[in-house]
């Protein structure tokens, strides 16, 4: 730790970021278990600001994170942060379906399972199908959704990439620091994964242990690519955009997923599956090899 970041300051940050998020995730999960699902997403959205709040509570402050975008010579990274997650998600989903071809579905069964009968009847009356709605959601995920999500993701990015990752990279070196940061970030999601089946559901192979462990790898990969965006642009909004794009597009594979194969969700087709994450993993390995660890 440098004089700019004391051990006490970092300890306060870590305790605070986990205490706030775990309390909110557990509350949201318990509500879901009781059948109250309406508050789940809003609570998780608010919990995304826990890292930013933790930075403020630690006394570090938010200055110097690159709040004013600098496009000159770096505009291409804004495009990459916006669209690369979609490319990696599609490649990951395709890889999963190559392994599990029978789980591929073009009738919209997954969305139909999520919708009440009244909603399905309304769609039919309007001449629409669940797959039509799914296609619309994909278009939204590719266009404006990443930019909306960015304003929620900034709460995490200010804490993780803006504060925690630089501290860890300074102490352990770039690659080791990113790996440690990814493990911390992954564990930060554990309550909602374990209790509410977030990302993987509750009936997948290896539940409820495999999901939280797999997510450590996924979060590490995501953390590497988002920190790479941050290093290239020195603007905290770029990893926030990338984070928002991941949240928007990561579930695209579920549009074509037959829920009868839910036990295989630990493997994909969501980007968090251990098979569907492979393209992202390979990209992160390439990033890490190109820039040797400075430690």
Rosetta blueprint (number, residue, H / E / L):
1 X L
2 X L
3 X L
4 X L
5 X L
6 X L
7 X H
8 X H
9 X H
10 X H
11 X H
12 X H
13 X H
14 X H
15 X H
16 X H
17 X H
18 X H
19 X H
20 X H
21 X H
22 X H
23 X H
24 X H
25 X H
26 X H
27 X H
28 X H
29 X H
30 X H
31 X H
32 X H
33 X H
34 X L
35 X L
36 X L
37 X L
38 X H
39 X H
40 X H
41 X H
42 X H
43 X H
44 X H
45 X H
46 X H
47 X H
48 X L
49 X L
50 X H
51 X H
52 X H
53 X H
54 X H
55 X H
56 X H
57 X H
58 X H
59 X L
60 X L
61 X L
62 X L
63 X L
64 X L
65 X L
66 X L
67 X L
68 X L
69 X L
70 X L
71 X L
72 X L
73 X L
74 X L
75 X H
76 X H
77 X H
78 X H
79 X H
80 X H
81 X H
82 X H
83 X H
84 X H
85 X H
86 X H
87 X H
88 X H
89 X H
90 X H
91 X H
92 X H
93 X H
94 X H
95 X H
96 X H
97 X H
98 X H
99 X H
100 X L
101 X H
102 X H
103 X H
104 X E
105 X L
106 X L
107 X L
108 X L
109 X H
110 X H
111 X H
112 X H
113 X H
114 X H
115 X L
116 X L
117 X H
118 X H
119 X H
120 X H
121 X H
122 X H
123 X H
124 X H
125 X H
126 X L
127 X L
128 X L
129 X L
130 X H
131 X H
132 X H
133 X H
134 X H
135 X H
136 X H
137 X H
138 X H
139 X H
140 X H
141 X H
142 X H
143 X L
144 X L
145 X H
146 X H
147 X H
148 X H
149 X H
150 X H
151 X H
152 X H
153 X H
154 X H
155 X H
156 X H
157 X H
158 X H
159 X H
160 X H
161 X H
162 X H
163 X H
164 X H
165 X H
166 X H
167 X H
168 X H
169 X H
170 X H
171 X H
172 X H
173 X L
174 X H
175 X H
176 X H
177 X H
178 X H
179 X H
180 X H
181 X H
182 X H
183 X H
184 X H
185 X H
186 X H
187 X H
188 X L
189 X L
190 X H
191 X H
192 X H
193 X H
194 X H
195 X H
196 X H
197 X L
198 X L
199 X L
200 X L
201 X L
202 X L
203 X L
204 X L
205 X L
206 X L
207 X L
208 X L
209 X H
210 X H
211 X H
212 X H
213 X H
214 X H
215 X H
216 X H
217 X H
218 X H
219 X H
220 X H
221 X H
222 X H
223 X H
224 X H
225 X H
226 X H
227 X H
228 X H
229 X H
230 X H
231 X H
232 X H
233 X H
234 X L
235 X L
236 X H
237 X H
238 X H
239 X H
240 X H
241 X H
242 X H
243 X H
244 X H
245 X H
246 X H
247 X H
248 X H
249 X H
250 X L
251 X L
252 X H
253 X H
254 X H
255 X H
256 X H
257 X E
258 X L
259 X H
260 X H
261 X H
262 X H
263 X H
264 X H
265 X L
266 X L
267 X L
268 X L
269 X L
270 X L
271 X L
272 X L
273 X L
274 X L
275 X L
276 X L
277 X L
278 X H
279 X H
280 X H
281 X H
282 X H
283 X H
284 X H
285 X H
286 X H
287 X H
288 X H
289 X H
290 X H
291 X L
292 X L
293 X L
294 X L
295 X L
